[in-house]
């Protein structure tokens, strides 16, 4: 994400998407702590069209996004990708 100037998600791994209240810091920290393999928690905004395409509105999530979908997601980003938390290097 840094190499792309925070304007794109990296097409290197699968992404898990959660919808949450961005003002609730306890939820954001818990999301990162849930997955031991997670390296960061990032926030991004998608076009409504892409949200409808990717996210099944009948389930509460989280939703898995395959790395093959990342280039299409990047074309629908509505703003910069924000890195909220990073895991410390071991």
PDB file of N, CA, C and O in Angstrom:
ATOM      1  N   UNK A   1       0.829  -1.183   0.000  1.00  0.00           N
ATOM      2  CA  UNK A   1       0.000   0.000   0.000  1.00  0.00           C
ATOM      3  C   UNK A   1       0.878   1.253   0.000  1.00  0.00           C
ATOM      4  O   UNK A   1       0.563   2.247  -0.655  1.00  0.00           O
ATOM      5  N   UNK A   2       1.982   1.188   0.745  1.00  0.00           N
ATOM      6  CA  UNK A   2       2.874   2.347   0.789  1.00  0.00           C
ATOM      7  C   UNK A   2       3.466   2.647  -0.581  1.00  0.00           C
ATOM      8  O   UNK A   2       3.550   3.806  -0.987  1.00  0.00           O
ATOM      9  N   UNK A   3       3.880   1.591  -1.297  1.00  0.00           N
ATOM     10  CA  UNK A   3       4.476   1.777  -2.623  1.00  0.00           C
ATOM     11  C   UNK A   3       3.499   2.399  -3.609  1.00  0.00           C
ATOM     12  O   UNK A   3       3.912   3.081  -4.547  1.00  0.00           O
ATOM     13  N   UNK A   4       2.219   2.171  -3.403  1.00  0.00           N
ATOM     14  CA  UNK A   4       1.191   2.734  -4.289  1.00  0.00           C
ATOM     15  C   UNK A   4       0.707   4.093  -3.788  1.00  0.00           C
ATOM     16  O   UNK A   4      -0.294   4.612  -4.282  1.00  0.00           O
ATOM     17  N   UNK A   5       1.395   4.666  -2.829  1.00  0.00           N
ATOM     18  CA  UNK A   5       0.989   5.964  -2.295  1.00  0.00           C
ATOM     19  C   UNK A   5      -0.342   5.913  -1.578  1.00  0.00           C
ATOM     20  O   UNK A   5      -1.071   6.904  -1.544  1.00  0.00           O
ATOM     21  N   UNK A   6      -0.667   4.758  -1.002  1.00  0.00           N
ATOM     22  CA  UNK A   6      -1.921   4.528  -0.274  1.00  0.00           C
ATOM     23  C   UNK A   6      -3.145   4.758  -1.171  1.00  0.00           C
ATOM     24  O   UNK A   6      -4.215   5.132  -0.690  1.00  0.00           O
ATOM     25  N   UNK A   7      -2.972   4.530  -2.473  1.00  0.00           N
ATOM     26  CA  UNK A   7      -4.079   4.687  -3.416  1.00  0.00           C
ATOM     27  C   UNK A   7      -4.580   3.348  -3.936  1.00  0.00           C
ATOM     28  O   UNK A   7      -5.455   3.306  -4.801  1.00  0.00           O
ATOM     29  N   UNK A   8      -4.022   2.234  -3.406  1.00  0.00           N
ATOM     30  CA  UNK A   8      -4.429   0.914  -3.873  1.00  0.00           C
ATOM     31  C   UNK A   8      -4.154  -0.127  -2.797  1.00  0.00           C
ATOM     32  O   UNK A   8      -3.253   0.025  -1.972  1.00  0.00           O
ATOM     33  N   UNK A   9      -4.953  -1.188  -2.828  1.00  0.00           N
ATOM     34  CA  UNK A   9      -4.724  -2.333  -1.963  1.00  0.00           C
ATOM     35  C   UNK A   9      -3.723  -3.257  -2.655  1.00  0.00           C
ATOM     36  O   UNK A   9      -3.709  -3.336  -3.883  1.00  0.00           O
ATOM     37  N   UNK A  10      -2.892  -3.953  -1.892  1.00  0.00           N
ATOM     38  CA  UNK A  10      -1.895  -4.831  -2.512  1.00  0.00           C
ATOM     39  C   UNK A  10      -2.542  -6.126  -3.011  1.00  0.00           C
ATOM     40  O   UNK A  10      -3.307  -6.751  -2.277  1.00  0.00           O
ATOM     41  N   UNK A  11      -2.247  -6.535  -4.239  1.00  0.00           N
ATOM     42  CA  UNK A  11      -2.838  -7.768  -4.775  1.00  0.00           C
ATOM     43  C   UNK A  11      -2.038  -9.011  -4.377  1.00  0.00           C
ATOM     44  O   UNK A  11      -1.832  -9.906  -5.197  1.00  0.00           O
ATOM     45  N   UNK A  12      -1.592  -9.067  -3.135  1.00  0.00           N
ATOM     46  CA  UNK A  12      -0.696 -10.130  -2.708  1.00  0.00           C
ATOM     47  C   UNK A  12      -1.361 -11.189  -1.836  1.00  0.00           C
ATOM     48  O   UNK A  12      -0.841 -12.297  -1.705  1.00  0.00           O
ATOM     49  N   UNK A  13      -2.483 -10.866  -1.250  1.00  0.00           N
ATOM     50  CA  UNK A  13      -3.105 -11.797  -0.312  1.00  0.00           C
ATOM     51  C   UNK A  13      -4.610 -11.600  -0.311  1.00  0.00           C
ATOM     52  O   UNK A  13      -5.135 -10.644  -0.882  1.00  0.00           O
ATOM     53  N   UNK A  14      -5.287 -12.529   0.343  1.00  0.00           N
ATOM     54  CA  UNK A  14      -6.720 -12.380   0.504  1.00  0.00           C
ATOM     55  C   UNK A  14      -6.988 -11.315   1.558  1.00  0.00           C
ATOM     56  O   UNK A  14      -6.171 -11.088   2.450  1.00  0.00           O
ATOM     57  N   UNK A  15      -8.121 -10.677   1.446  1.00  0.00           N
ATOM     58  CA  UNK A  15      -8.511  -9.627   2.379  1.00  0.00           C
ATOM     59  C   UNK A  15      -9.825 -10.030   3.024  1.00  0.00           C
ATOM     60  O   UNK A  15     -10.713 -10.574   2.369  1.00  0.00           O
ATOM     61  N   UNK A  16      -9.934  -9.759   4.297  1.00  0.00           N
ATOM     62  CA  UNK A  16     -11.185 -10.000   4.994  1.00  0.00           C
ATOM     63  C   UNK A  16     -11.823  -8.636   5.255  1.00  0.00           C
ATOM     64  O   UNK A  16     -11.186  -7.744   5.815  1.00  0.00           O
ATOM     65  N   UNK A  17     -13.077  -8.481   4.848  1.00  0.00           N
ATOM     66  CA  UNK A  17     -13.770  -7.203   4.998  1.00  0.00           C
ATOM     67  C   UNK A  17     -14.790  -7.293   6.122  1.00  0.00           C
ATOM     68  O   UNK A  17     -15.592  -8.224   6.189  1.00  0.00           O
ATOM     69  N   UNK A  18     -14.737  -6.290   7.013  1.00  0.00           N
ATOM     70  CA  UNK A  18     -15.704  -6.125   8.091  1.00  0.00           C
ATOM     71  C   UNK A  18     -16.323  -4.750   7.938  1.00  0.00           C
ATOM     72  O   UNK A  18     -15.665  -3.815   7.480  1.00  0.00           O
ATOM     73  N   UNK A  19     -17.566  -4.623   8.313  1.00  0.00           N
ATOM     74  CA  UNK A  19     -18.196  -3.309   8.390  1.00  0.00           C
ATOM     75  C   UNK A  19     -18.347  -2.998   9.872  1.00  0.00           C
ATOM     76  O   UNK A  19     -18.871  -3.809  10.635  1.00  0.00           O
ATOM     77  N   UNK A  20     -17.886  -1.819  10.273  1.00  0.00           N
ATOM     78  CA  UNK A  20     -17.906  -1.454  11.685  1.00  0.00           C
ATOM     79  C   UNK A  20     -17.973   0.054  11.833  1.00  0.00           C
ATOM     80  O   UNK A  20     -17.822   0.797  10.864  1.00  0.00           O
ATOM     81  N   UNK A  21     -18.202   0.494  13.064  1.00  0.00           N
ATOM     82  CA  UNK A  21     -18.238   1.921  13.388  1.00  0.00           C
ATOM     83  C   UNK A  21     -16.793   2.412  13.502  1.00  0.00           C
ATOM     84  O   UNK A  21     -16.081   1.992  14.414  1.00  0.00           O
ATOM     85  N   UNK A  22     -16.344   3.284  12.606  1.00  0.00           N
ATOM     86  CA  UNK A  22     -14.938   3.718  12.630  1.00  0.00           C
ATOM     87  C   UNK A  22     -14.554   4.518  13.866  1.00  0.00           C
ATOM     88  O   UNK A  22     -13.367   4.735  14.109  1.00  0.00           O
ATOM     89  N   UNK A  23     -15.523   4.959  14.645  1.00  0.00           N
ATOM     90  CA  UNK A  23     -15.218   5.713  15.861  1.00  0.00           C
ATOM     91  C   UNK A  23     -15.024   4.809  17.072  1.00  0.00           C
ATOM     92  O   UNK A  23     -14.696   5.300  18.152  1.00  0.00           O
ATOM     93  N   UNK A  24     -15.216   3.507  16.920  1.00  0.00           N
ATOM     94  CA  UNK A  24     -15.079   2.566  18.027  1.00  0.00           C
ATOM     95  C   UNK A  24     -13.702   1.911  17.975  1.00  0.00           C
ATOM     96  O   UNK A  24     -13.518   0.904  17.291  1.00  0.00           O
ATOM     97  N   UNK A  25     -12.735   2.478  18.695  1.00  0.00           N
ATOM     98  CA  UNK A  25     -11.359   1.988  18.674  1.00  0.00           C
ATOM     99  C   UNK A  25     -11.224   0.577  19.225  1.00  0.00           C
ATOM    100  O   UNK A  25     -10.338  -0.163  18.796  1.00  0.00           O
ATOM    101  N   UNK A  26     -12.081   0.184  20.167  1.00  0.00           N
ATOM    102  CA  UNK A  26     -11.979  -1.167  20.726  1.00  0.00           C
ATOM    103  C   UNK A  26     -12.303  -2.215  19.665  1.00  0.00           C
ATOM    104  O   UNK A  26     -11.702  -3.289  19.652  1.00  0.00           O
ATOM    105  N   UNK A  27     -13.241  -1.914  18.785  1.00  0.00           N
ATOM    106  CA  UNK A  27     -13.587  -2.853  17.711  1.00  0.00           C
ATOM    107  C   UNK A  27     -12.439  -2.953  16.723  1.00  0.00           C
ATOM    108  O   UNK A  27     -12.093  -4.055  16.296  1.00  0.00           O
ATOM    109  N   UNK A  28     -11.845  -1.842  16.354  1.00  0.00           N
ATOM    110  CA  UNK A  28     -10.766  -1.885  15.368  1.00  0.00           C
ATOM    111  C   UNK A  28      -9.567  -2.665  15.899  1.00  0.00           C
ATOM    112  O   UNK A  28      -8.958  -3.434  15.155  1.00  0.00           O
ATOM    113  N   UNK A  29      -9.222  -2.483  17.152  1.00  0.00           N
ATOM    114  CA  UNK A  29      -8.107  -3.227  17.740  1.00  0.00           C
ATOM    115  C   UNK A  29      -8.442  -4.712  17.831  1.00  0.00           C
ATOM    116  O   UNK A  29      -7.575  -5.552  17.587  1.00  0.00           O
ATOM    117  N   UNK A  30      -9.672  -5.049  18.174  1.00  0.00           N
ATOM    118  CA  UNK A  30     -10.087  -6.447  18.282  1.00  0.00           C
ATOM    119  C   UNK A  30     -10.048  -7.138  16.924  1.00  0.00           C
ATOM    120  O   UNK A  30      -9.694  -8.315  16.844  1.00  0.00           O
ATOM    121  N   UNK A  31     -10.403  -6.435  15.865  1.00  0.00           N
ATOM    122  CA  UNK A  31     -10.370  -7.032  14.532  1.00  0.00           C
ATOM    123  C   UNK A  31      -8.962  -7.482  14.171  1.00  0.00           C
ATOM    124  O   UNK A  31      -8.784  -8.561  13.604  1.00  0.00           O
ATOM    125  N   UNK A  32      -7.984  -6.689  14.484  1.00  0.00           N
ATOM    126  CA  UNK A  32      -6.597  -7.036  14.174  1.00  0.00           C
ATOM    127  C   UNK A  32      -6.118  -8.182  15.066  1.00  0.00           C
ATOM    128  O   UNK A  32      -5.380  -9.058  14.613  1.00  0.00           O
ATOM    129  N   UNK A  33      -6.532  -8.176  16.321  1.00  0.00           N
ATOM    130  CA  UNK A  33      -6.094  -9.212  17.263  1.00  0.00           C
ATOM    131  C   UNK A  33      -6.707 -10.577  16.941  1.00  0.00           C
ATOM    132  O   UNK A  33      -6.133 -11.600  17.314  1.00  0.00           O
ATOM    133  N   UNK A  34      -7.850 -10.619  16.263  1.00  0.00           N
ATOM    134  CA  UNK A  34      -8.534 -11.876  15.952  1.00  0.00           C
ATOM    135  C   UNK A  34      -7.730 -12.792  15.044  1.00  0.00           C
ATOM    136  O   UNK A  34      -7.828 -14.013  15.162  1.00  0.00           O
ATOM    137  N   UNK A  35      -6.952 -12.239  14.157  1.00  0.00           N
ATOM    138  CA  UNK A  35      -6.242 -13.019  13.145  1.00  0.00           C
ATOM    139  C   UNK A  35      -4.739 -12.897  13.367  1.00  0.00           C
ATOM    140  O   UNK A  35      -4.154 -11.838  13.142  1.00  0.00           O
ATOM    141  N   UNK A  36      -4.122 -13.988  13.808  1.00  0.00           N
ATOM    142  CA  UNK A  36      -2.684 -13.958  14.099  1.00  0.00           C
ATOM    143  C   UNK A  36      -1.831 -13.712  12.863  1.00  0.00           C
ATOM    144  O   UNK A  36      -0.703 -13.232  12.976  1.00  0.00           O
ATOM    145  N   UNK A  37      -2.357 -14.035  11.685  1.00  0.00           N
ATOM    146  CA  UNK A  37      -1.582 -13.836  10.460  1.00  0.00           C
ATOM    147  C   UNK A  37      -1.766 -12.435   9.871  1.00  0.00           C
ATOM    148  O   UNK A  37      -1.085 -12.075   8.911  1.00  0.00           O
ATOM    149  N   UNK A  38      -2.675 -11.649  10.433  1.00  0.00           N
ATOM    150  CA  UNK A  38      -2.925 -10.300   9.923  1.00  0.00           C
ATOM    151  C   UNK A  38      -1.712  -9.411  10.169  1.00  0.00           C
ATOM    152  O   UNK A  38      -1.079  -9.484  11.223  1.00  0.00           O
ATOM    153  N   UNK A  39      -1.397  -8.577   9.192  1.00  0.00           N
ATOM    154  CA  UNK A  39      -0.263  -7.671   9.336  1.00  0.00           C
ATOM    155  C   UNK A  39      -0.710  -6.231   9.539  1.00  0.00           C
ATOM    156  O   UNK A  39       0.052  -5.410  10.049  1.00  0.00           O
ATOM    157  N   UNK A  40      -1.944  -5.916   9.142  1.00  0.00           N
ATOM    158  CA  UNK A  40      -2.422  -4.540   9.286  1.00  0.00           C
ATOM    159  C   UNK A  40      -3.936  -4.509   9.200  1.00  0.00           C
ATOM    160  O   UNK A  40      -4.579  -5.445   8.726  1.00  0.00           O
ATOM    161  N   UNK A  41      -4.476  -3.406   9.672  1.00  0.00           N
ATOM    162  CA  UNK A  41      -5.898  -3.115   9.544  1.00  0.00           C
ATOM    163  C   UNK A  41      -5.999  -1.832   8.733  1.00  0.00           C
ATOM    164  O   UNK A  41      -5.499  -0.785   9.143  1.00  0.00           O
ATOM    165  N   UNK A  42      -6.644  -1.923   7.592  1.00  0.00           N
ATOM    166  CA  UNK A  42      -6.749  -0.772   6.693  1.00  0.00           C
ATOM    167  C   UNK A  42      -8.216  -0.418   6.486  1.00  0.00           C
ATOM    168  O   UNK A  42      -9.094  -1.279   6.531  1.00  0.00           O
ATOM    169  N   UNK A  43      -8.457   0.864   6.258  1.00  0.00           N
ATOM    170  CA  UNK A  43      -9.816   1.346   5.984  1.00  0.00           C
ATOM    171  C   UNK A  43      -9.828   1.908   4.577  1.00  0.00           C
ATOM    172  O   UNK A  43      -8.930   2.650   4.179  1.00  0.00           O
ATOM    173  N   UNK A  44     -10.863   1.542   3.826  1.00  0.00           N
ATOM    174  CA  UNK A  44     -11.014   2.075   2.478  1.00  0.00           C
ATOM    175  C   UNK A  44     -12.497   2.190   2.164  1.00  0.00           C
ATOM    176  O   UNK A  44     -13.331   1.526   2.780  1.00  0.00           O
ATOM    177  N   UNK A  45     -12.804   3.024   1.216  1.00  0.00           N
ATOM    178  CA  UNK A  45     -14.193   3.252   0.831  1.00  0.00           C
ATOM    179  C   UNK A  45     -14.356   2.858  -0.630  1.00  0.00           C
ATOM    180  O   UNK A  45     -13.577   3.257  -1.495  1.00  0.00           O
ATOM    181  N   UNK A  46     -15.397   2.058  -0.879  1.00  0.00           N
ATOM    182  CA  UNK A  46     -15.690   1.597  -2.231  1.00  0.00           C
ATOM    183  C   UNK A  46     -16.914   2.289  -2.787  1.00  0.00           C
ATOM    184  O   UNK A  46     -17.752   2.797  -2.042  1.00  0.00           O
ATOM    185  N   UNK A  47     -17.007   2.303  -4.103  1.00  0.00           N
ATOM    186  CA  UNK A  47     -18.226   2.795  -4.737  1.00  0.00           C
ATOM    187  C   UNK A  47     -19.383   1.898  -4.310  1.00  0.00           C
ATOM    188  O   UNK A  47     -19.184   0.722  -4.009  1.00  0.00           O
ATOM    189  N   UNK A  48     -20.581   2.451  -4.287  1.00  0.00           N
ATOM    190  CA  UNK A  48     -21.759   1.686  -3.904  1.00  0.00           C
ATOM    191  C   UNK A  48     -21.953   0.492  -4.835  1.00  0.00           C
ATOM    192  O   UNK A  48     -22.340  -0.593  -4.400  1.00  0.00           O
ATOM    193  N   UNK A  49     -21.681   0.704  -6.106  1.00  0.00           N
ATOM    194  CA  UNK A  49     -21.785  -0.381  -7.092  1.00  0.00           C
ATOM    195  C   UNK A  49     -20.900  -1.565  -6.704  1.00  0.00           C
ATOM    196  O   UNK A  49     -21.347  -2.711  -6.751  1.00  0.00           O
ATOM    197  N   UNK A  50     -19.659  -1.301  -6.324  1.00  0.00           N
ATOM    198  CA  UNK A  50     -18.735  -2.369  -5.962  1.00  0.00           C
ATOM    199  C   UNK A  50     -19.127  -3.004  -4.630  1.00  0.00           C
ATOM    200  O   UNK A  50     -18.984  -4.214  -4.460  1.00  0.00           O
ATOM    201  N   UNK A  51     -19.616  -2.212  -3.691  1.00  0.00           N
ATOM    202  CA  UNK A  51     -20.070  -2.776  -2.423  1.00  0.00           C
ATOM    203  C   UNK A  51     -21.175  -3.795  -2.663  1.00  0.00           C
ATOM    204  O   UNK A  51     -21.153  -4.890  -2.102  1.00  0.00           O
ATOM    205  N   UNK A  52     -22.127  -3.432  -3.490  1.00  0.00           N
ATOM    206  CA  UNK A  52     -23.234  -4.351  -3.786  1.00  0.00           C
ATOM    207  C   UNK A  52     -22.744  -5.613  -4.479  1.00  0.00           C
ATOM    208  O   UNK A  52     -23.261  -6.702  -4.232  1.00  0.00           O
ATOM    209  N   UNK A  53     -21.760  -5.471  -5.334  1.00  0.00           N
ATOM    210  CA  UNK A  53     -21.236  -6.610  -6.087  1.00  0.00           C
ATOM    211  C   UNK A  53     -20.473  -7.573  -5.177  1.00  0.00           C
ATOM    212  O   UNK A  53     -20.602  -8.790  -5.312  1.00  0.00           O
ATOM    213  N   UNK A  54     -19.685  -7.035  -4.258  1.00  0.00           N
ATOM    214  CA  UNK A  54     -18.811  -7.858  -3.428  1.00  0.00           C
ATOM    215  C   UNK A  54     -19.454  -8.399  -2.164  1.00  0.00           C
ATOM    216  O   UNK A  54     -19.191  -9.533  -1.763  1.00  0.00           O
ATOM    217  N   UNK A  55     -20.296  -7.588  -1.537  1.00  0.00           N
ATOM    218  CA  UNK A  55     -20.787  -7.922  -0.211  1.00  0.00           C
ATOM    219  C   UNK A  55     -22.228  -8.400  -0.272  1.00  0.00           C
ATOM    220  O   UNK A  55     -23.103  -7.706  -0.789  1.00  0.00           O
ATOM    221  N   UNK A  56     -22.462  -9.564   0.249  1.00  0.00           N
ATOM    222  CA  UNK A  56     -23.811 -10.100   0.321  1.00  0.00           C
ATOM    223  C   UNK A  56     -24.528  -9.378   1.455  1.00  0.00           C
ATOM    224  O   UNK A  56     -24.179  -9.556   2.622  1.00  0.00           O
ATOM    225  N   UNK A  57     -25.513  -8.576   1.125  1.00  0.00           N
ATOM    226  CA  UNK A  57     -26.227  -7.781   2.122  1.00  0.00           C
ATOM    227  C   UNK A  57     -27.053  -8.601   3.091  1.00  0.00           C
ATOM    228  O   UNK A  57     -27.545  -8.072   4.088  1.00  0.00           O
ATOM    229  N   UNK A  58     -27.213  -9.894   2.813  1.00  0.00           N
ATOM    230  CA  UNK A  58     -28.011 -10.747   3.690  1.00  0.00           C
ATOM    231  C   UNK A  58     -27.186 -11.414   4.776  1.00  0.00           C
ATOM    232  O   UNK A  58     -27.732 -12.144   5.604  1.00  0.00           O
ATOM    233  N   UNK A  59     -25.882 -11.178   4.786  1.00  0.00           N
ATOM    234  CA  UNK A  59     -25.032 -11.752   5.823  1.00  0.00           C
ATOM    235  C   UNK A  59     -24.300 -10.630   6.546  1.00  0.00           C
ATOM    236  O   UNK A  59     -23.998  -9.596   5.950  1.00  0.00           O
ATOM    237  N   UNK A  60     -24.014 -10.833   7.834  1.00  0.00           N
ATOM    238  CA  UNK A  60     -23.348  -9.775   8.602  1.00  0.00           C
ATOM    239  C   UNK A  60     -21.848  -9.664   8.350  1.00  0.00           C
ATOM    240  O   UNK A  60     -21.207  -8.752   8.873  1.00  0.00           O
ATOM    241  N   UNK A  61     -21.278 -10.565   7.567  1.00  0.00           N
ATOM    242  CA  UNK A  61     -19.843 -10.529   7.334  1.00  0.00           C
ATOM    243  C   UNK A  61     -19.119 -11.286   8.425  1.00  0.00           C
ATOM    244  O   UNK A  61     -19.784 -11.824   9.310  1.00  0.00           O
ATOM    245  N   UNK A  62     -17.846 -11.360   8.420  1.00  0.00           N
ATOM    246  CA  UNK A  62     -16.935 -10.751   7.454  1.00  0.00           C
ATOM    247  C   UNK A  62     -16.999 -11.458   6.099  1.00  0.00           C
ATOM    248  O   UNK A  62     -17.476 -12.587   5.982  1.00  0.00           O
ATOM    249  N   UNK A  63     -16.506 -10.757   5.089  1.00  0.00           N
ATOM    250  CA  UNK A  63     -16.486 -11.276   3.729  1.00  0.00           C
ATOM    251  C   UNK A  63     -15.040 -11.477   3.303  1.00  0.00           C
ATOM    252  O   UNK A  63     -14.184 -10.636   3.577  1.00  0.00           O
ATOM    253  N   UNK A  64     -14.769 -12.590   2.633  1.00  0.00           N
ATOM    254  CA  UNK A  64     -13.437 -12.872   2.114  1.00  0.00           C
ATOM    255  C   UNK A  64     -13.328 -12.357   0.678  1.00  0.00           C
ATOM    256  O   UNK A  64     -14.205 -12.609  -0.149  1.00  0.00           O
ATOM    257  N   UNK A  65     -12.263 -11.648   0.396  1.00  0.00           N
ATOM    258  CA  UNK A  65     -11.994 -11.127  -0.937  1.00  0.00           C
ATOM    259  C   UNK A  65     -10.724 -11.805  -1.441  1.00  0.00           C
ATOM    260  O   UNK A  65      -9.683 -11.737  -0.788  1.00  0.00           O
ATOM    261  N   UNK A  66     -10.806 -12.451  -2.585  1.00  0.00           N
ATOM    262  CA  UNK A  66      -9.640 -13.116  -3.164  1.00  0.00           C
ATOM    263  C   UNK A  66      -8.706 -12.107  -3.804  1.00  0.00           C
ATOM    264  O   UNK A  66      -9.135 -11.040  -4.244  1.00  0.00           O
ATOM    265  N   UNK A  67      -7.430 -12.451  -3.853  1.00  0.00           N
ATOM    266  CA  UNK A  67      -6.448 -11.532  -4.429  1.00  0.00           C
ATOM    267  C   UNK A  67      -6.727 -11.227  -5.890  1.00  0.00           C
ATOM    268  O   UNK A  67      -6.335 -10.167  -6.379  1.00  0.00           O
ATOM    269  N   UNK A  68      -7.397 -12.131  -6.602  1.00  0.00           N
ATOM    270  CA  UNK A  68      -7.735 -11.885  -7.996  1.00  0.00           C
ATOM    271  C   UNK A  68      -8.743 -10.740  -8.147  1.00  0.00           C
ATOM    272  O   UNK A  68      -8.845 -10.136  -9.215  1.00  0.00           O
ATOM    273  N   UNK A  69      -9.483 -10.446  -7.080  1.00  0.00           N
ATOM    274  CA  UNK A  69     -10.479  -9.377  -7.105  1.00  0.00           C
ATOM    275  C   UNK A  69      -9.888  -8.001  -6.794  1.00  0.00           C
ATOM    276  O   UNK A  69     -10.534  -6.985  -7.049  1.00  0.00           O
ATOM    277  N   UNK A  70      -8.683  -7.954  -6.252  1.00  0.00           N
ATOM    278  CA  UNK A  70      -8.079  -6.696  -5.798  1.00  0.00           C
ATOM    279  C   UNK A  70      -7.939  -5.662  -6.918  1.00  0.00           C
ATOM    280  O   UNK A  70      -8.277  -4.501  -6.688  1.00  0.00           O
ATOM    281  N   UNK A  71      -7.462  -6.013  -8.116  1.00  0.00           N
ATOM    282  CA  UNK A  71      -7.360  -4.987  -9.162  1.00  0.00           C
ATOM    283  C   UNK A  71      -8.704  -4.301  -9.464  1.00  0.00           C
ATOM    284  O   UNK A  71      -8.754  -3.088  -9.666  1.00  0.00           O
ATOM    285  N   UNK A  72      -9.778  -5.079  -9.492  1.00  0.00           N
ATOM    286  CA  UNK A  72     -11.092  -4.478  -9.733  1.00  0.00           C
ATOM    287  C   UNK A  72     -11.516  -3.590  -8.569  1.00  0.00           C
ATOM    288  O   UNK A  72     -12.080  -2.516  -8.775  1.00  0.00           O
ATOM    289  N   UNK A  73     -11.245  -4.038  -7.350  1.00  0.00           N
ATOM    290  CA  UNK A  73     -11.556  -3.222  -6.170  1.00  0.00           C
ATOM    291  C   UNK A  73     -10.790  -1.907  -6.241  1.00  0.00           C
ATOM    292  O   UNK A  73     -11.354  -0.849  -5.965  1.00  0.00           O
ATOM    293  N   UNK A  74      -9.520  -1.959  -6.606  1.00  0.00           N
ATOM    294  CA  UNK A  74      -8.710  -0.743  -6.684  1.00  0.00           C
ATOM    295  C   UNK A  74      -9.287   0.273  -7.662  1.00  0.00           C
ATOM    296  O   UNK A  74      -9.158   1.478  -7.445  1.00  0.00           O
ATOM    297  N   UNK A  75      -9.909  -0.184  -8.712  1.00  0.00           N
ATOM    298  CA  UNK A  75     -10.529   0.742  -9.676  1.00  0.00           C
ATOM    299  C   UNK A  75     -11.763   1.430  -9.098  1.00  0.00           C
ATOM    300  O   UNK A  75     -12.214   2.445  -9.629  1.00  0.00           O
ATOM    301  N   UNK A  76     -12.308   0.886  -8.016  1.00  0.00           N
ATOM    302  CA  UNK A  76     -13.529   1.435  -7.422  1.00  0.00           C
ATOM    303  C   UNK A  76     -13.288   2.115  -6.074  1.00  0.00           C
ATOM    304  O   UNK A  76     -14.245   2.476  -5.389  1.00  0.00           O
ATOM    305  N   UNK A  77     -12.032   2.293  -5.686  1.00  0.00           N
ATOM    306  CA  UNK A  77     -11.745   3.000  -4.431  1.00  0.00           C
ATOM    307  C   UNK A  77     -12.179   4.458  -4.557  1.00  0.00           C
ATOM    308  O   UNK A  77     -11.950   5.096  -5.584  1.00  0.00           O
ATOM    309  N   UNK A  78     -12.806   4.978  -3.504  1.00  0.00           N
ATOM    310  CA  UNK A  78     -13.316   6.354  -3.524  1.00  0.00           C
ATOM    311  C   UNK A  78     -12.408   7.335  -2.796  1.00  0.00           C
ATOM    312  O   UNK A  78     -12.648   8.541  -2.839  1.00  0.00           O
ATOM    313  N   UNK A  79     -11.369   6.838  -2.130  1.00  0.00           N
ATOM    314  CA  UNK A  79     -10.413   7.715  -1.438  1.00  0.00           C
ATOM    315  C   UNK A  79      -9.169   6.915  -1.097  1.00  0.00           C
ATOM    316  O   UNK A  79      -9.069   5.728  -1.410  1.00  0.00           O
ATOM    317  N   UNK A  80      -8.244   7.569  -0.466  1.00  0.00           N
ATOM    318  CA  UNK A  80      -6.981   6.953  -0.048  1.00  0.00           C
ATOM    319  C   UNK A  80      -7.250   5.813   0.933  1.00  0.00           C
ATOM    320  O   UNK A  80      -8.231   5.841   1.677  1.00  0.00           O
ATOM    321  N   UNK A  81      -6.372   4.814   0.926  1.00  0.00           N
ATOM    322  CA  UNK A  81      -6.426   3.717   1.885  1.00  0.00           C
ATOM    323  C   UNK A  81      -5.736   4.183   3.156  1.00  0.00           C
ATOM    324  O   UNK A  81      -4.597   4.647   3.111  1.00  0.00           O
ATOM    325  N   UNK A  82      -6.413   4.063   4.280  1.00  0.00           N
ATOM    326  CA  UNK A  82      -5.846   4.466   5.572  1.00  0.00           C
ATOM    327  C   UNK A  82      -5.410   3.217   6.338  1.00  0.00           C
ATOM    328  O   UNK A  82      -6.203   2.291   6.511  1.00  0.00           O
ATOM    329  N   UNK A  83      -4.161   3.183   6.795  1.00  0.00           N
ATOM    330  CA  UNK A  83      -3.693   2.100   7.645  1.00  0.00           C
ATOM    331  C   UNK A  83      -3.943   2.528   9.083  1.00  0.00           C
ATOM    332  O   UNK A  83      -3.340   3.485   9.569  1.00  0.00           O
ATOM    333  N   UNK A  84      -4.846   1.807   9.766  1.00  0.00           N
ATOM    334  CA  UNK A  84      -5.229   2.172  11.131  1.00  0.00           C
ATOM    335  C   UNK A  84      -4.308   1.562  12.178  1.00  0.00           C
ATOM    336  O   UNK A  84      -3.929   2.224  13.144  1.00  0.00           O
ATOM    337  N   UNK A  85      -3.951   0.304  11.983  1.00  0.00           N
ATOM    338  CA  UNK A  85      -3.058  -0.395  12.894  1.00  0.00           C
ATOM    339  C   UNK A  85      -2.144  -1.301  12.097  1.00  0.00           C
ATOM    340  O   UNK A  85      -2.517  -1.802  11.036  1.00  0.00           O
ATOM    341  N   UNK A  86      -0.934  -1.511  12.619  1.00  0.00           N
ATOM    342  CA  UNK A  86       0.021  -2.460  12.035  1.00  0.00           C
ATOM    343  C   UNK A  86       0.511  -3.371  13.146  1.00  0.00           C
ATOM    344  O   UNK A  86       0.679  -2.953  14.291  1.00  0.00           O
ATOM    345  N   UNK A  87       0.736  -4.627  12.779  1.00  0.00           N
ATOM    346  CA  UNK A  87       1.346  -5.547  13.730  1.00  0.00           C
ATOM    347  C   UNK A  87       2.828  -5.225  13.807  1.00  0.00           C
ATOM    348  O   UNK A  87       3.448  -4.880  12.802  1.00  0.00           O
ATOM    349  N   UNK A  88       3.386  -5.336  14.987  1.00  0.00           N
ATOM    350  CA  UNK A  88       4.824  -5.138  15.152  1.00  0.00           C
ATOM    351  C   UNK A  88       5.570  -6.308  14.566  1.00  0.00           C
ATOM    352  O   UNK A  88       5.105  -7.446  14.629  1.00  0.00           O
ATOM    353  N   UNK A  89       6.725  -6.034  13.994  1.00  0.00           N
ATOM    354  CA  UNK A  89       7.569  -7.117  13.468  1.00  0.00           C
ATOM    355  C   UNK A  89       8.079  -7.957  14.614  1.00  0.00           C
ATOM    356  O   UNK A  89       8.411  -7.424  15.673  1.00  0.00           O
ATOM    357  N   UNK A  90       8.149  -9.298  14.417  1.00  0.00           N
ATOM    358  CA  UNK A  90       8.618 -10.180  15.524  1.00  0.00           C
ATOM    359  C   UNK A  90      10.064  -9.964  15.845  1.00  0.00           C
ATOM    360  O   UNK A  90      10.602 -10.618  16.739  1.00  0.00           O
TER     361      UNK A  90
END
